[in-house]
Amino acid sequence: MNTMPIAIPAIETPWRLPSRGRVGMFSLIAAEAAIFTIFVVAYLFYLGKSLSGPTPGQLLHVPLFNTICLLSSSLTIHLALSELRVGKGATFKFWWLLTFALGAVFLIGTGREWYHLIYAEGLAISTNLFGTTYYSLVGLHAFHVTAGLVGLSVVMILALLGRVRQEHAQHVDVLSLYWHFVDVVWVVVFTVVYIVGK
Amino acid sequence: MSTNSIPIPGPIRLPRETRRAWLEALHEWVITVDHKKLGLMYIGYALVFLVIGGIEATIMRIQLAVPHATFVSPQVFNRMFTMHGTTMIFFVAMPILFGFGNYLVPLMIGARDMAFPRLNAWSFWMSAFGGLLLYFSFLGGDGLYGAGSAPDVGWWAYAPLTSPAFSKGHSTDYWTIALLVSGFGSIGTAINILATVLSMRCPGMSLGKMPLLAWMNLVMSGMVLLAISPLTAAQMMLMIDRYLGGHFFDTQAGGSATIWMHFFWIFGHPEVYVLVIPCFGFMSEIVPVFSRKAMFGYPVMVAATVAIGFVSMSVWAHHMFTMGMASYSNAFFALTTMAVGVPTGIKIFNWLGTMWGGKIRYATPMLFCLAFLFQFLIAGLTGVIQAAAPLDWQLSLSYFVVAHFHYVIVGGILFALFGAFYYWYPKMTGRMLDETLGKWHFWLFLIGFHLTFDFMHIPGLLGMPRRIYTYEPGLGWESWNLICSIGVVFQIGAVLCFVFNLVRSYFKGRLAGDDPWDAWTLEWAIPSPPPAYNFAAIPEVRSRRPLWDLKHPEDPDWKYDQ
């Protein structure tokens, strides 16, 4: 290959671009938000359109404990991350484990709620429009919580093996963005399903 | 001052001789995460589907050439238009544009690969798998009921036609899952392109100095995220309906067929722009190089693209005027649809302004771009008149609409794509495509295109509905349909020229060298085909035309544009 040396004046400001991990995760979040929007619109559109019972008002109870668990997990993952950024491995692990536990409690809570609805109340996805939209929307969110928990547990296992160090904070940060997103979606789903829709 | 080494066009090198076992080469392609190989795989895979989709179109045109034809049964005709539409949009246009984006964006922004190479490979294989699933329906669509074959619900698959009662067997399931799977692939690619463009640009390349093709791919990717996702959500709902007994689109249980239409077109209309915006990118790279002038109105071009991105997200219900919406909804969507024509018109003027006073070289890439310019304009104009709801009530679901969107997709998108092939083939393979064959390809395709799609407007105006498998004689439609079908012969001839040219030039084409077109963007600074690492040294750029600066040190661009 021929090359020609040429002189280029040095660029004055250092060349900095946003981290690709964060850009990628924000893009994924945009796509996921669009998917959730469609499900939320469908839920709201079909409110009260079921031709037969039961109705949300008869069956749904506000899952307050669950909600508190999930929302506080956003705080704990934030604390975990700030500990990791300053290199405090032990407290990072503590907060990370707590985040995982809170997420797991949320998922178990959803499971118990569904068990009750299916076996005690007889509401299935095919029962009526309420069943279809409720299980789809809450289920879609629960699926995202599950995916988040898989991610959290991978980091957790690596952390317990001592593989997560300060320099990995920016990778863990990308995962925490996803987890915050799952929490924000829950705020929307909670409002739509348990407050507006009830 | 720092001293950098930027490669300049040097003596022509022969493509490297390789004597590896065939299986070894195949293995290398299967496991690759190189953006160039994945790009070529996207393009190759899309070309295969282009031929398949073309065959389906030919079958339809043979059936419609004369009244009361019995070339295929009504059932087969339904499968053909469903498969043709689905194939051409999801397994030709999308992957071929992703292929070019994949190949070109990192080269143009001076990067060594995409931001997430493994995600890139994953996306490609998801798309490829989606295409296989769609076509497996010919074998597996029967299902346990022995009913159905390939999907036959139309490419927009309106409810309740997709409900288990009306769509037995698995044909619709294959359609759904094929789009779901390839949709995940598309979202993956869009994330990748966004992250690449925003985070991988070489030093000095601010957003305002980025090649327009990279800008267009950036906007396109943002639109994919917001447009493909609703389709993905709608497909999930359809699967819930079909497999779990849900009622989203089940009117018997209070569900709504209308909401499927909304969800589909929230995807469906932005999709048109997802396809055409990268083609605007091709135009914006090819037209300046062949007019020997810098792009006219670069910032306006970027602004117009972003404006299209926003406005086109709120025009979808113009596909649904005949459904009976409230008058204010009709007015809103009519106005937004007309408004989206404004930034599109601005672009047309930008390209015209680029050519104005330029020293135009009428090589094959430029010929296709010139045809694009006129045809896309006409396609846009027939679009704007249909934005008027009352006229649309008359024309909706007629062959006028079919002619209109084929004018956009064939006359616009496909022509720009052919131009892109002739322009970048030398970079991808190291050899030029043959100009004589290229001219044959261009003129045959131009004649065929205009025979088929100009005359297709007329039976539409005379009331011929779309999706009919045959028609009565004496309605005044016969001669127009015959002309449309004759045009297909020319198009087939043109595509044969093209495929022959692609294959022949790969072995016997004139060697291209690094920069056969005397172009100005970074991909022409490196050898053809580019080495796996793209750039030996990451370049630094100071203007929108880094190679111009290099070739004209006495009069560099960076003295002028900021």
Interface residues (C-beta under 8 A of the other chain):
Chain A: M1 N2 T3 M4 P5 I6 A7 I8 P9 A10 I11 W15 L17 P18 S19 R20 V23 G24 S27 L28 A30 A31 E32 A34 I35 F36 T37 I38 F39 A42 F45 Y46 K49 S50 L51 A124 I125 S126 N128 L129 T132 T133 S136 L140
Chain B: M1 S2 T3 N4 S5 I6 P7 I8 P9 G10 P11 A115 F116 L119 I187 A190 I191 N192 L194 A195 T196 L198 S199 M200 R201 P203 G204 S221 G222 L225 L226 I228 S229 P230 T232 A233 A234 M236 M237 I240 D241 L244 G245 G246 H247 F248 A253 G254 G255 S256 I259 F263 I266 P527 A536 E540 R542 L550 P553
